[in-house]
Amino acid sequence: MPNSRGFFGCISSDGVVYVADGHDKTKNALRSAYAYDIAASSTTPSKQAARAPGTAAAAEQAARALYCRLLNENGLV
């Protein structure tokens, strides 16, 4: 990831870890999401960047939205 963050939402699927929202070191709210490909050891901005303010509740909401999107894309729902 290009920067460190805390209080973020996180899920994984098929060797990719998705991180959304959170706070930076000075507790500024972050409104971004990244996908980390474990096998390639690379990080890219997620197409589903978080839209809600960077709070713990918003991070959880963003992680759930990413999870639901992954389920839909993989035909699991």
N, CA, C and O atoms as a Tripos MOL2 file, in Angstrom:
@<TRIPOS>MOLECULE
protein
  308   307    77     0     0
PROTEIN
NO_CHARGES

@<TRIPOS>ATOM
      1 N           0.8510   -1.1820    0.0000 N.3       1 MET1
      2 CA          0.0000    0.0000    0.0000 C.3       1 MET1
      3 C           0.8910    1.2380    0.0000 C.2       1 MET1
      4 O           1.9740    1.2360    0.5860 O.2       1 MET1
      5 N           0.4270    2.2840   -0.6580 N.am      2 PRO2
      6 CA          1.2600    3.4790   -0.7500 C.3       2 PRO2
      7 C           1.3890    4.2540    0.5620 C.2       2 PRO2
      8 O           2.3050    5.0630    0.7070 O.2       2 PRO2
      9 N           0.4940    4.0230    1.5130 N.am      3 ASN3
     10 CA          0.5730    4.7160    2.7980 C.3       3 ASN3
     11 C           0.0090    3.8160    3.8950 C.2       3 ASN3
     12 O          -0.7790    2.9080    3.6310 O.2       3 ASN3
     13 N           0.4250    4.0880    5.1250 N.am      4 SER4
     14 CA         -0.0960    3.3000    6.2390 C.3       4 SER4
     15 C          -1.4580    3.8550    6.6580 C.2       4 SER4
     16 O          -1.7640    5.0240    6.4230 O.2       4 SER4
     17 N          -2.2720    2.9950    7.2850 N.am      5 ARG5
     18 CA         -3.5850    3.4210    7.7440 C.3       5 ARG5
     19 C          -4.0430    2.5270    8.8820 C.2       5 ARG5
     20 O          -3.5840    1.3940    9.0210 O.2       5 ARG5
     21 N          -4.9440    3.0430    9.6850 N.am      6 GLY6
     22 CA         -5.5480    2.2930   10.7740 C.3       6 GLY6
     23 C          -7.0560    2.3900   10.6720 C.2       6 GLY6
     24 O          -7.5790    3.2120    9.9190 O.2       6 GLY6
     25 N          -7.7620    1.5510   11.4280 N.am      7 PHE7
     26 CA         -9.2290    1.5500   11.4620 C.3       7 PHE7
     27 C          -9.8250    1.3990   10.0670 C.2       7 PHE7
     28 O         -10.7460    2.1300    9.7030 O.2       7 PHE7
     29 N          -9.3100    0.4630    9.2910 N.am      8 PHE8
     30 CA         -9.7620    0.2610    7.9220 C.3       8 PHE8
     31 C         -10.5960   -1.0070    7.8050 C.2       8 PHE8
     32 O         -10.5460   -1.8810    8.6710 O.2       8 PHE8
     33 N         -11.3600   -1.0950    6.7250 N.am      9 GLY9
     34 CA        -12.0800   -2.3200    6.4130 C.3       9 GLY9
     35 C         -11.2020   -3.1820    5.5230 C.2       9 GLY9
     36 O         -10.4600   -2.6590    4.6920 O.2       9 GLY9
     37 N         -11.2760   -4.5000    5.6860 N.am     10 CYS10
     38 CA        -10.4040   -5.3850    4.9320 C.3      10 CYS10
     39 C         -11.1090   -6.7070    4.6450 C.2      10 CYS10
     40 O         -11.7270   -7.2960    5.5320 O.2      10 CYS10
     41 N         -11.0120   -7.1640    3.4030 N.am     11 ILE11
     42 CA        -11.5090   -8.4860    3.0170 C.3      11 ILE11
     43 C         -10.5210   -9.0780    2.0190 C.2      11 ILE11
     44 O          -9.6650   -8.3700    1.4890 O.2      11 ILE11
     45 N         -10.6420  -10.3820    1.7640 N.am     12 SER12
     46 CA         -9.7790  -11.0030    0.7610 C.3      12 SER12
     47 C         -10.5740  -12.0220   -0.0450 C.2      12 SER12
     48 O         -11.5650  -12.5790    0.4280 O.2      12 SER12
     49 N         -10.1150  -12.2530   -1.2740 N.am     13 SER13
     50 CA        -10.7310  -13.2370   -2.1520 C.3      13 SER13
     51 C          -9.7420  -13.5880   -3.2450 C.2      13 SER13
     52 O          -9.1360  -12.7050   -3.8510 O.2      13 SER13
     53 N          -9.5800  -14.8780   -3.4960 N.am     14 ASP14
     54 CA         -8.7310  -15.3620   -4.5960 C.3      14 ASP14
     55 C          -7.3390  -14.7460   -4.6000 C.2      14 ASP14
     56 O          -6.8370  -14.3590   -5.6550 O.2      14 ASP14
     57 N          -6.7220  -14.6530   -3.4510 N.am     15 GLY15
     58 CA         -5.3550  -14.1560   -3.3740 C.3      15 GLY15
     59 C          -5.2010  -12.6550   -3.4620 C.2      15 GLY15
     60 O          -4.0900  -12.1510   -3.6300 O.2      15 GLY15
     61 N          -6.3170  -11.9260   -3.3490 N.am     16 VAL16
     62 CA         -6.2720  -10.4630   -3.3720 C.3      16 VAL16
     63 C          -6.8730   -9.9440   -2.0710 C.2      16 VAL16
     64 O          -7.9550  -10.3680   -1.6660 O.2      16 VAL16
     65 N          -6.1680   -9.0300   -1.4250 N.am     17 VAL17
     66 CA         -6.6380   -8.4090   -0.1940 C.3      17 VAL17
     67 C          -7.1070   -6.9990   -0.5370 C.2      17 VAL17
     68 O          -6.3680   -6.2230   -1.1430 O.2      17 VAL17
     69 N          -8.3400   -6.6710   -0.1480 N.am     18 TYR18
     70 CA         -8.9120   -5.3470   -0.3960 C.3      18 TYR18
     71 C          -8.9490   -4.5780    0.9140 C.2      18 TYR18
     72 O          -9.4330   -5.0840    1.9260 O.2      18 TYR18
     73 N          -8.4320   -3.3460    0.8910 N.am     19 VAL19
     74 CA         -8.3990   -2.4770    2.0710 C.3      19 VAL19
     75 C          -9.1340   -1.1890    1.7150 C.2      19 VAL19
     76 O          -8.8630   -0.5810    0.6800 O.2      19 VAL19
     77 N         -10.0730   -0.7700    2.5830 N.am     20 ALA20
     78 CA        -10.8770    0.4210    2.2940 C.3      20 ALA20
     79 C         -10.9490    1.3490    3.4970 C.2      20 ALA20
     80 O         -11.0110    0.9110    4.6460 O.2      20 ALA20
     81 N         -10.9400    2.6320    3.2010 N.am     21 ASP21
     82 CA        -11.1030    3.7010    4.2000 C.3      21 ASP21
     83 C         -10.0610    3.6320    5.3100 C.2      21 ASP21
     84 O          -8.9750    3.0860    5.1170 O.2      21 ASP21
     85 N         -10.3900    4.1780    6.4530 N.am     22 GLY22
     86 CA         -9.5050    4.2060    7.6030 C.3      22 GLY22
     87 C          -9.0100    5.6060    7.9210 C.2      22 GLY22
     88 O          -9.5820    6.6020    7.4760 O.2      22 GLY22
     89 N          -7.9270    5.6630    8.7070 N.am     23 HIS23
     90 CA         -7.3040    6.9220    9.1030 C.3      23 HIS23
     91 C          -5.8100    6.8390    8.8740 C.2      23 HIS23
     92 O          -5.2210    5.7640    8.9820 O.2      23 HIS23
     93 N          -5.1790    7.9920    8.5530 N.am     24 ASP24
     94 CA         -3.7330    8.0130    8.4170 C.3      24 ASP24
     95 C          -3.0840    8.2180    9.7830 C.2      24 ASP24
     96 O          -3.7690    8.2000   10.8060 O.2      24 ASP24
     97 N          -1.7620    8.4120    9.8040 N.am     25 LYS25
     98 CA         -1.0320    8.5290   11.0720 C.3      25 LYS25
     99 C          -1.4860    9.7080   11.9310 C.2      25 LYS25
    100 O          -1.3940    9.6550   13.1570 O.2      25 LYS25
    101 N          -1.9760   10.7690   11.2900 N.am     26 THR26
    102 CA         -2.4300   11.9430   12.0390 C.3      26 THR26
    103 C          -3.9460   11.9640   12.2040 C.2      26 THR26
    104 O          -4.5320   13.0080   12.4910 O.2      26 THR26
    105 N          -4.5740   10.8090   12.0200 N.am     27 LYS27
    106 CA         -6.0060   10.5940   12.2270 C.3      27 LYS27
    107 C          -6.9010   11.3460   11.2470 C.2      27 LYS27
    108 O          -8.0510   11.6560   11.5610 O.2      27 LYS27
    109 N          -6.3710   11.6380   10.0610 N.am     28 ASN28
    110 CA         -7.1960   12.2010    9.0010 C.3      28 ASN28
    111 C          -7.9490   11.0510    8.3310 C.2      28 ASN28
    112 O          -7.3830    9.9860    8.0840 O.2      28 ASN28
    113 N          -9.2270   11.2800    8.0430 N.am     29 ALA29
    114 CA        -10.0400   10.2480    7.4000 C.3      29 ALA29
    115 C          -9.5640   10.0110    5.9710 C.2      29 ALA29
    116 O          -9.3090   10.9580    5.2270 O.2      29 ALA29
    117 N          -9.4460    8.7340    5.5920 N.am     30 LEU30
    118 CA         -9.0620    8.3540    4.2420 C.3      30 LEU30
    119 C         -10.2840    7.8330    3.5080 C.2      30 LEU30
    120 O         -11.0870    7.0980    4.0820 O.2      30 LEU30
    121 N         -10.4310    8.2030    2.2550 N.am     31 ARG31
    122 CA        -11.5610    7.7500    1.4440 C.3      31 ARG31
    123 C         -11.0210    7.0920    0.1850 C.2      31 ARG31
    124 O         -11.2390    7.5700   -0.9280 O.2      31 ARG31
    125 N         -10.3240    6.0050    0.3780 N.am     32 SER32
    126 CA         -9.7210    5.2950   -0.7430 C.3      32 SER32
    127 C          -9.7380    3.7980   -0.4630 C.2      32 SER32
    128 O          -9.9320    3.3620    0.6720 O.2      32 SER32
    129 N          -9.5340    3.0310   -1.5080 N.am     33 ALA33
    130 CA         -9.4700    1.5790   -1.3710 C.3      33 ALA33
    131 C          -8.3720    1.0520   -2.2850 C.2      33 ALA33
    132 O          -8.1380    1.5890   -3.3670 O.2      33 ALA33
    133 N          -7.7050   -0.0010   -1.8380 N.am     34 TYR34
    134 CA         -6.6270   -0.6080   -2.5990 C.3      34 TYR34
    135 C          -6.8020   -2.1100   -2.6490 C.2      34 TYR34
    136 O          -7.3790   -2.7160   -1.7470 O.2      34 TYR34
    137 N          -6.2950   -2.7000   -3.7210 N.am     35 ALA35
    138 CA         -6.2860   -4.1520   -3.8780 C.3      35 ALA35
    139 C          -4.8250   -4.5940   -3.8790 C.2      35 ALA35
    140 O          -4.0220   -4.1040   -4.6730 O.2      35 ALA35
    141 N          -4.4800   -5.5320   -2.9780 N.am     36 TYR36
    142 CA         -3.1280   -6.0630   -2.9110 C.3      36 TYR36
    143 C          -3.1390   -7.4950   -3.4250 C.2      36 TYR36
    144 O          -3.7690   -8.3670   -2.8270 O.2      36 TYR36
    145 N          -2.4460   -7.7390   -4.5290 N.am     37 ASP37
    146 CA         -2.3300   -9.0720   -5.1090 C.3      37 ASP37
    147 C          -1.1570   -9.7690   -4.4260 C.2      37 ASP37
    148 O          -0.0040   -9.3730   -4.6010 O.2      37 ASP37
    149 N          -1.4560  -10.8150   -3.6420 N.am     38 ILE38
    150 CA         -0.4320  -11.4840   -2.8500 C.3      38 ILE38
    151 C           0.6150  -12.1410   -3.7410 C.2      38 ILE38
    152 O           1.8120  -11.9900   -3.4940 O.2      38 ILE38
    153 N           0.1910  -12.8640   -4.7680 N.am     39 ALA39
    154 CA          1.1300  -13.5810   -5.6360 C.3      39 ALA39
    155 C           2.0550  -12.6240   -6.3820 C.2      39 ALA39
    156 O           3.2500  -12.8890   -6.5130 O.2      39 ALA39
    157 N           1.5120  -11.5230   -6.8650 N.am     40 ALA40
    158 CA          2.3000  -10.5540   -7.6220 C.3      40 ALA40
    159 C           3.0100   -9.5510   -6.7170 C.2      40 ALA40
    160 O           3.8720   -8.8000   -7.1730 O.2      40 ALA40
    161 N           2.6490   -9.5400   -5.4410 N.am     41 SER41
    162 CA          3.1840   -8.5780   -4.4780 C.3      41 SER41
    163 C           3.0490   -7.1480   -5.0010 C.2      41 SER41
    164 O           3.9940   -6.3600   -4.9590 O.2      41 SER41
    165 N           1.8420   -6.8350   -5.4990 N.am     42 SER42
    166 CA          1.6000   -5.4960   -6.0480 C.3      42 SER42
    167 C           0.2990   -4.9200   -5.5010 C.2      42 SER42
    168 O          -0.6450   -5.6470   -5.1900 O.2      42 SER42
    169 N           0.2760   -3.6150   -5.3960 N.am     43 THR43
    170 CA         -0.8920   -2.8900   -4.9020 C.3      43 THR43
    171 C          -1.3980   -1.9590   -5.9850 C.2      43 THR43
    172 O          -0.6190   -1.2520   -6.6230 O.2      43 THR43
    173 N          -2.7150   -1.9610   -6.1920 N.am     44 THR44
    174 CA         -3.3240   -1.0440   -7.1490 C.3      44 THR44
    175 C          -4.5440   -0.3990   -6.5070 C.2      44 THR44
    176 O          -5.1840   -1.0060   -5.6480 O.2      44 THR44
    177 N          -4.8760    0.8320   -6.9150 N.am     45 PRO45
    178 CA         -6.1120    1.4340   -6.4120 C.3      45 PRO45
    179 C          -7.2920    0.5720   -6.8310 C.2      45 PRO45
    180 O          -7.3470    0.1070   -7.9690 O.2      45 PRO45
    181 N          -8.2360    0.3550   -5.9220 N.am     46 SER46
    182 CA         -9.4080   -0.4440   -6.2350 C.3      46 SER46
    183 C         -10.3670    0.3680   -7.0810 C.2      46 SER46
    184 O         -10.4920    1.5790   -6.8990 O.2      46 SER46
    185 N         -11.0480   -0.2970   -8.0100 N.am     47 LYS47
    186 CA        -12.0640    0.3680   -8.8240 C.3      47 LYS47
    187 C         -13.2480    0.7910   -7.9760 C.2      47 LYS47
    188 O         -13.9890    1.7050   -8.3400 O.2      47 LYS47
    189 N         -13.4260    0.1190   -6.8370 N.am     48 GLN48
    190 CA        -14.5390    0.4220   -5.9340 C.3      48 GLN48
    191 C         -14.0230    1.2410   -4.7540 C.2      48 GLN48
    192 O         -14.1490    0.8140   -3.6070 O.2      48 GLN48
    193 N         -13.4540    2.3950   -5.0150 N.am     49 ALA49
    194 CA        -12.9600    3.2420   -3.9330 C.3      49 ALA49
    195 C         -14.0930    3.6300   -3.0100 C.2      49 ALA49
    196 O         -15.2260    3.8380   -3.4450 O.2      49 ALA49
    197 N         -13.7790    3.7240   -1.7450 N.am     50 ALA50
    198 CA        -14.7930    4.0320   -0.7310 C.3      50 ALA50
    199 C         -15.3840    5.4190   -0.9650 C.2      50 ALA50
    200 O         -14.6650    6.3520   -1.3220 O.2      50 ALA50
    201 N         -16.6540    5.5500   -0.7690 N.am     51 ARG51
    202 CA        -17.3470    6.8340   -0.9590 C.3      51 ARG51
    203 C         -17.7490    7.4750    0.3660 C.2      51 ARG51
    204 O         -17.9570    8.6880    0.4230 O.2      51 ARG51
    205 N         -17.8610    6.6970    1.4150 N.am     52 ALA52
    206 CA        -18.3270    7.2140    2.7030 C.3      52 ALA52
    207 C         -17.1740    7.8630    3.4630 C.2      52 ALA52
    208 O         -16.0140    7.5750    3.1690 O.2      52 ALA52
    209 N         -17.4630    8.7300    4.4320 N.am     53 PRO53
    210 CA        -16.4160    9.3380    5.2490 C.3      53 PRO53
    211 C         -15.5950    8.2630    5.9510 C.2      53 PRO53
    212 O         -16.0950    7.1700    6.2190 O.2      53 PRO53
    213 N         -14.3410    8.5720    6.2480 N.am     54 GLY54
    214 CA        -13.4310    7.5890    6.8330 C.3      54 GLY54
    215 C         -13.6340    7.3740    8.3200 C.2      54 GLY54
    216 O         -12.8380    7.8590    9.1230 O.2      54 GLY54
    217 N         -14.6550    6.6740    8.6970 N.am     55 THR55
    218 CA        -14.8870    6.2950   10.0840 C.3      55 THR55
    219 C         -14.8330    4.7810   10.1780 C.2      55 THR55
    220 O         -14.8710    4.0920    9.1580 O.2      55 THR55
    221 N         -14.7450    4.2680   11.3720 N.am     56 ALA56
    222 CA        -14.7220    2.8110   11.5480 C.3      56 ALA56
    223 C         -15.9800    2.1820   10.9610 C.2      56 ALA56
    224 O         -15.9050    1.1380   10.3140 O.2      56 ALA56
    225 N         -17.1350    2.8090   11.1800 N.am     57 ALA57
    226 CA        -18.3910    2.2870   10.6420 C.3      57 ALA57
    227 C         -18.3820    2.3530    9.1180 C.2      57 ALA57
    228 O         -18.8580    1.4310    8.4550 O.2      57 ALA57
    229 N         -17.8520    3.4220    8.5660 N.am     58 ALA58
    230 CA        -17.7810    3.5500    7.1100 C.3      58 ALA58
    231 C         -16.8150    2.5250    6.5300 C.2      58 ALA58
    232 O         -17.0620    1.9910    5.4490 O.2      58 ALA58
    233 N         -15.7240    2.2430    7.2270 N.am     59 ALA59
    234 CA        -14.7710    1.2370    6.7650 C.3      59 ALA59
    235 C         -15.4240   -0.1360    6.7310 C.2      59 ALA59
    236 O         -15.2180   -0.9040    5.7910 O.2      59 ALA59
    237 N         -16.2040   -0.4420    7.7460 N.am     60 GLU60
    238 CA        -16.9120   -1.7160    7.7780 C.3      60 GLU60
    239 C         -17.9220   -1.7790    6.6310 C.2      60 GLU60
    240 O         -18.0550   -2.8080    5.9680 O.2      60 GLU60
    241 N         -18.6250   -0.6810    6.4060 N.am     61 GLN61
    242 CA        -19.6040   -0.6270    5.3190 C.3      61 GLN61
    243 C         -18.9060   -0.8080    3.9680 C.2      61 GLN61
    244 O         -19.4150   -1.5230    3.1040 O.2      61 GLN61
    245 N         -17.7540   -0.1750    3.7760 N.am     62 ALA62
    246 CA        -17.0220   -0.3010    2.5220 C.3      62 ALA62
    247 C         -16.5290   -1.7270    2.3190 C.2      62 ALA62
    248 O         -16.5780   -2.2450    1.2030 O.2      62 ALA62
    249 N         -16.0540   -2.3640    3.3830 N.am     63 ALA63
    250 CA        -15.5920   -3.7500    3.2840 C.3      63 ALA63
    251 C         -16.7450   -4.6780    2.9180 C.2      63 ALA63
    252 O         -16.5750   -5.5830    2.1010 O.2      63 ALA63
    253 N         -17.9170   -4.4620    3.5140 N.am     64 ARG64
    254 CA        -19.0830   -5.2870    3.1840 C.3      64 ARG64
    255 C         -19.4930   -5.0880    1.7270 C.2      64 ARG64
    256 O         -19.8580   -6.0460    1.0470 O.2      64 ARG64
    257 N         -19.4330   -3.8480    1.2490 N.am     65 ALA65
    258 CA        -19.7960   -3.5760   -0.1430 C.3      65 ALA65
    259 C         -18.8230   -4.2780   -1.0900 C.2      65 ALA65
    260 O         -19.2440   -4.8540   -2.0930 O.2      65 ALA65
    261 N         -17.5250   -4.2340   -0.7810 N.am     66 LEU66
    262 CA        -16.5480   -4.9260   -1.6060 C.3      66 LEU66
    263 C         -16.7890   -6.4280   -1.5890 C.2      66 LEU66
    264 O         -16.6960   -7.0850   -2.6270 O.2      66 LEU66
    265 N         -17.0980   -6.9740   -0.4230 N.am     67 TYR67
    266 CA        -17.3730   -8.4000   -0.2870 C.3      67 TYR67
    267 C         -18.5730   -8.8010   -1.1420 C.2      67 TYR67
    268 O         -18.5260   -9.8050   -1.8530 O.2      67 TYR67
    269 N         -19.6350   -8.0250   -1.0730 N.am     68 CYS68
    270 CA        -20.8350   -8.3190   -1.8630 C.3      68 CYS68
    271 C         -20.5310   -8.2370   -3.3500 C.2      68 CYS68
    272 O         -21.0270   -9.0510   -4.1290 O.2      68 CYS68
    273 N         -19.7260   -7.2660   -3.7500 N.am     69 ARG69
    274 CA        -19.3570   -7.1430   -5.1640 C.3      69 ARG69
    275 C         -18.5810   -8.3670   -5.6140 C.2      69 ARG69
    276 O         -18.8210   -8.8830   -6.7060 O.2      69 ARG69
    277 N         -17.6540   -8.8410   -4.7910 N.am     70 LEU70
    278 CA        -16.8700  -10.0320   -5.1340 C.3      70 LEU70
    279 C         -17.7610  -11.2630   -5.2440 C.2      70 LEU70
    280 O         -17.5840  -12.0790   -6.1480 O.2      70 LEU70
    281 N         -18.7130  -11.3990   -4.3340 N.am     71 LEU71
    282 CA        -19.6490  -12.5240   -4.4140 C.3      71 LEU71
    283 C         -20.4330  -12.4830   -5.7160 C.2      71 LEU71
    284 O         -20.5950  -13.5080   -6.3790 O.2      71 LEU71
    285 N         -20.9170  -11.3080   -6.0840 N.am     72 ASN72
    286 CA        -21.6930  -11.1650   -7.3160 C.3      72 ASN72
    287 C         -20.8350  -11.4630   -8.5470 C.2      72 ASN72
    288 O         -21.2750  -12.1650   -9.4580 O.2      72 ASN72
    289 N         -19.6200  -10.9320   -8.5740 N.am     73 GLU73
    290 CA        -18.7410  -11.1320   -9.7270 C.3      73 GLU73
    291 C         -18.3730  -12.5950   -9.9280 C.2      73 GLU73
    292 O         -18.1520  -13.0390  -11.0540 O.2      73 GLU73
    293 N         -18.3100  -13.3430   -8.8300 N.am     74 ASN74
    294 CA        -17.9280  -14.7450   -8.9030 C.3      74 ASN74
    295 C         -19.1360  -15.6800   -8.9260 C.2      74 ASN74
    296 O         -18.9770  -16.8950   -8.8080 O.2      74 ASN74
    297 N         -20.3450  -15.1270   -9.0760 N.am     75 GLY75
    298 CA        -21.5560  -15.9290   -9.1890 C.3      75 GLY75
    299 C         -21.8930  -16.7300   -7.9570 C.2      75 GLY75
    300 O         -22.4770  -17.8080   -8.0620 O.2      75 GLY75
    301 N         -21.5340  -16.2220   -6.7770 N.am     76 LEU76
    302 CA        -21.7760  -16.9450   -5.5500 C.3      76 LEU76
    303 C         -23.0660  -16.5410   -4.8590 C.2      76 LEU76
    304 O         -23.4150  -17.1100   -3.8250 O.2      76 LEU76
    305 N         -23.7810  -15.5670   -5.4140 N.am     77 VAL77
    306 CA        -25.0830  -15.1680   -4.8820 C.3      77 VAL77
    307 C         -26.0840  -15.0670   -6.0090 C.2      77 VAL77
    308 O         -27.2480  -14.7430   -5.7730 O.2      77 VAL77
@<TRIPOS>BOND
     1     1     2 1
     2     2     3 1
     3     3     4 2
     4     3     5 am
     5     5     6 1
     6     6     7 1
     7     7     8 2
     8     7     9 am
     9     9    10 1
    10    10    11 1
    11    11    12 2
    12    11    13 am
    13    13    14 1
    14    14    15 1
    15    15    16 2
    16    15    17 am
    17    17    18 1
    18    18    19 1
    19    19    20 2
    20    19    21 am
    21    21    22 1
    22    22    23 1
    23    23    24 2
    24    23    25 am
    25    25    26 1
    26    26    27 1
    27    27    28 2
    28    27    29 am
    29    29    30 1
    30    30    31 1
    31    31    32 2
    32    31    33 am
    33    33    34 1
    34    34    35 1
    35    35    36 2
    36    35    37 am
    37    37    38 1
    38    38    39 1
    39    39    40 2
    40    39    41 am
    41    41    42 1
    42    42    43 1
    43    43    44 2
    44    43    45 am
    45    45    46 1
    46    46    47 1
    47    47    48 2
    48    47    49 am
    49    49    50 1
    50    50    51 1
    51    51    52 2
    52    51    53 am
    53    53    54 1
    54    54    55 1
    55    55    56 2
    56    55    57 am
    57    57    58 1
    58    58    59 1
    59    59    60 2
    60    59    61 am
    61    61    62 1
    62    62    63 1
    63    63    64 2
    64    63    65 am
    65    65    66 1
    66    66    67 1
    67    67    68 2
    68    67    69 am
    69    69    70 1
    70    70    71 1
    71    71    72 2
    72    71    73 am
    73    73    74 1
    74    74    75 1
    75    75    76 2
    76    75    77 am
    77    77    78 1
    78    78    79 1
    79    79    80 2
    80    79    81 am
    81    81    82 1
    82    82    83 1
    83    83    84 2
    84    83    85 am
    85    85    86 1
    86    86    87 1
    87    87    88 2
    88    87    89 am
    89    89    90 1
    90    90    91 1
    91    91    92 2
    92    91    93 am
    93    93    94 1
    94    94    95 1
    95    95    96 2
    96    95    97 am
    97    97    98 1
    98    98    99 1
    99    99   100 2
   100    99   101 am
   101   101   102 1
   102   102   103 1
   103   103   104 2
   104   103   105 am
   105   105   106 1
   106   106   107 1
   107   107   108 2
   108   107   109 am
   109   109   110 1
   110   110   111 1
   111   111   112 2
   112   111   113 am
   113   113   114 1
   114   114   115 1
   115   115   116 2
   116   115   117 am
   117   117   118 1
   118   118   119 1
   119   119   120 2
   120   119   121 am
   121   121   122 1
   122   122   123 1
   123   123   124 2
   124   123   125 am
   125   125   126 1
   126   126   127 1
   127   127   128 2
   128   127   129 am
   129   129   130 1
   130   130   131 1
   131   131   132 2
   132   131   133 am
   133   133   134 1
   134   134   135 1
   135   135   136 2
   136   135   137 am
   137   137   138 1
   138   138   139 1
   139   139   140 2
   140   139   141 am
   141   141   142 1
   142   142   143 1
   143   143   144 2
   144   143   145 am
   145   145   146 1
   146   146   147 1
   147   147   148 2
   148   147   149 am
   149   149   150 1
   150   150   151 1
   151   151   152 2
   152   151   153 am
   153   153   154 1
   154   154   155 1
   155   155   156 2
   156   155   157 am
   157   157   158 1
   158   158   159 1
   159   159   160 2
   160   159   161 am
   161   161   162 1
   162   162   163 1
   163   163   164 2
   164   163   165 am
   165   165   166 1
   166   166   167 1
   167   167   168 2
   168   167   169 am
   169   169   170 1
   170   170   171 1
   171   171   172 2
   172   171   173 am
   173   173   174 1
   174   174   175 1
   175   175   176 2
   176   175   177 am
   177   177   178 1
   178   178   179 1
   179   179   180 2
   180   179   181 am
   181   181   182 1
   182   182   183 1
   183   183   184 2
   184   183   185 am
   185   185   186 1
   186   186   187 1
   187   187   188 2
   188   187   189 am
   189   189   190 1
   190   190   191 1
   191   191   192 2
   192   191   193 am
   193   193   194 1
   194   194   195 1
   195   195   196 2
   196   195   197 am
   197   197   198 1
   198   198   199 1
   199   199   200 2
   200   199   201 am
   201   201   202 1
   202   202   203 1
   203   203   204 2
   204   203   205 am
   205   205   206 1
   206   206   207 1
   207   207   208 2
   208   207   209 am
   209   209   210 1
   210   210   211 1
   211   211   212 2
   212   211   213 am
   213   213   214 1
   214   214   215 1
   215   215   216 2
   216   215   217 am
   217   217   218 1
   218   218   219 1
   219   219   220 2
   220   219   221 am
   221   221   222 1
   222   222   223 1
   223   223   224 2
   224   223   225 am
   225   225   226 1
   226   226   227 1
   227   227   228 2
   228   227   229 am
   229   229   230 1
   230   230   231 1
   231   231   232 2
   232   231   233 am
   233   233   234 1
   234   234   235 1
   235   235   236 2
   236   235   237 am
   237   237   238 1
   238   238   239 1
   239   239   240 2
   240   239   241 am
   241   241   242 1
   242   242   243 1
   243   243   244 2
   244   243   245 am
   245   245   246 1
   246   246   247 1
   247   247   248 2
   248   247   249 am
   249   249   250 1
   250   250   251 1
   251   251   252 2
   252   251   253 am
   253   253   254 1
   254   254   255 1
   255   255   256 2
   256   255   257 am
   257   257   258 1
   258   258   259 1
   259   259   260 2
   260   259   261 am
   261   261   262 1
   262   262   263 1
   263   263   264 2
   264   263   265 am
   265   265   266 1
   266   266   267 1
   267   267   268 2
   268   267   269 am
   269   269   270 1
   270   270   271 1
   271   271   272 2
   272   271   273 am
   273   273   274 1
   274   274   275 1
   275   275   276 2
   276   275   277 am
   277   277   278 1
   278   278   279 1
   279   279   280 2
   280   279   281 am
   281   281   282 1
   282   282   283 1
   283   283   284 2
   284   283   285 am
   285   285   286 1
   286   286   287 1
   287   287   288 2
   288   287   289 am
   289   289   290 1
   290   290   291 1
   291   291   292 2
   292   291   293 am
   293   293   294 1
   294   294   295 1
   295   295   296 2
   296   295   297 am
   297   297   298 1
   298   298   299 1
   299   299   300 2
   300   299   301 am
   301   301   302 1
   302   302   303 1
   303   303   304 2
   304   303   305 am
   305   305   306 1
   306   306   307 1
   307   307   308 2
@<TRIPOS>SUBSTRUCTURE
     1 MET1         2 RESIDUE 1 A MET
     2 PRO2         6 RESIDUE 1 A PRO
     3 ASN3        10 RESIDUE 1 A ASN
     4 SER4        14 RESIDUE 1 A SER
     5 ARG5        18 RESIDUE 1 A ARG
     6 GLY6        22 RESIDUE 1 A GLY
     7 PHE7        26 RESIDUE 1 A PHE
     8 PHE8        30 RESIDUE 1 A PHE
     9 GLY9        34 RESIDUE 1 A GLY
    10 CYS10       38 RESIDUE 1 A CYS
    11 ILE11       42 RESIDUE 1 A ILE
    12 SER12       46 RESIDUE 1 A SER
    13 SER13       50 RESIDUE 1 A SER
    14 ASP14       54 RESIDUE 1 A ASP
    15 GLY15       58 RESIDUE 1 A GLY
    16 VAL16       62 RESIDUE 1 A VAL
    17 VAL17       66 RESIDUE 1 A VAL
    18 TYR18       70 RESIDUE 1 A TYR
    19 VAL19       74 RESIDUE 1 A VAL
    20 ALA20       78 RESIDUE 1 A ALA
    21 ASP21       82 RESIDUE 1 A ASP
    22 GLY22       86 RESIDUE 1 A GLY
    23 HIS23       90 RESIDUE 1 A HIS
    24 ASP24       94 RESIDUE 1 A ASP
    25 LYS25       98 RESIDUE 1 A LYS
    26 THR26      102 RESIDUE 1 A THR
    27 LYS27      106 RESIDUE 1 A LYS
    28 ASN28      110 RESIDUE 1 A ASN
    29 ALA29      114 RESIDUE 1 A ALA
    30 LEU30      118 RESIDUE 1 A LEU
    31 ARG31      122 RESIDUE 1 A ARG
    32 SER32      126 RESIDUE 1 A SER
    33 ALA33      130 RESIDUE 1 A ALA
    34 TYR34      134 RESIDUE 1 A TYR
    35 ALA35      138 RESIDUE 1 A ALA
    36 TYR36      142 RESIDUE 1 A TYR
    37 ASP37      146 RESIDUE 1 A ASP
    38 ILE38      150 RESIDUE 1 A ILE
    39 ALA39      154 RESIDUE 1 A ALA
    40 ALA40      158 RESIDUE 1 A ALA
    41 SER41      162 RESIDUE 1 A SER
    42 SER42      166 RESIDUE 1 A SER
    43 THR43      170 RESIDUE 1 A THR
    44 THR44      174 RESIDUE 1 A THR
    45 PRO45      178 RESIDUE 1 A PRO
    46 SER46      182 RESIDUE 1 A SER
    47 LYS47      186 RESIDUE 1 A LYS
    48 GLN48      190 RESIDUE 1 A GLN
    49 ALA49      194 RESIDUE 1 A ALA
    50 ALA50      198 RESIDUE 1 A ALA
    51 ARG51      202 RESIDUE 1 A ARG
    52 ALA52      206 RESIDUE 1 A ALA
    53 PRO53      210 RESIDUE 1 A PRO
    54 GLY54      214 RESIDUE 1 A GLY
    55 THR55      218 RESIDUE 1 A THR
    56 ALA56      222 RESIDUE 1 A ALA
    57 ALA57      226 RESIDUE 1 A ALA
    58 ALA58      230 RESIDUE 1 A ALA
    59 ALA59      234 RESIDUE 1 A ALA
    60 GLU60      238 RESIDUE 1 A GLU
    61 GLN61      242 RESIDUE 1 A GLN
    62 ALA62      246 RESIDUE 1 A ALA
    63 ALA63      250 RESIDUE 1 A ALA
    64 ARG64      254 RESIDUE 1 A ARG
    65 ALA65      258 RESIDUE 1 A ALA
    66 LEU66      262 RESIDUE 1 A LEU
    67 TYR67      266 RESIDUE 1 A TYR
    68 CYS68      270 RESIDUE 1 A CYS
    69 ARG69      274 RESIDUE 1 A ARG
    70 LEU70      278 RESIDUE 1 A LEU
    71 LEU71      282 RESIDUE 1 A LEU
    72 ASN72      286 RESIDUE 1 A ASN
    73 GLU73      290 RESIDUE 1 A GLU
    74 ASN74      294 RESIDUE 1 A ASN
    75 GLY75      298 RESIDUE 1 A GLY
    76 LEU76      302 RESIDUE 1 A LEU
    77 VAL77      306 RESIDUE 1 A VAL
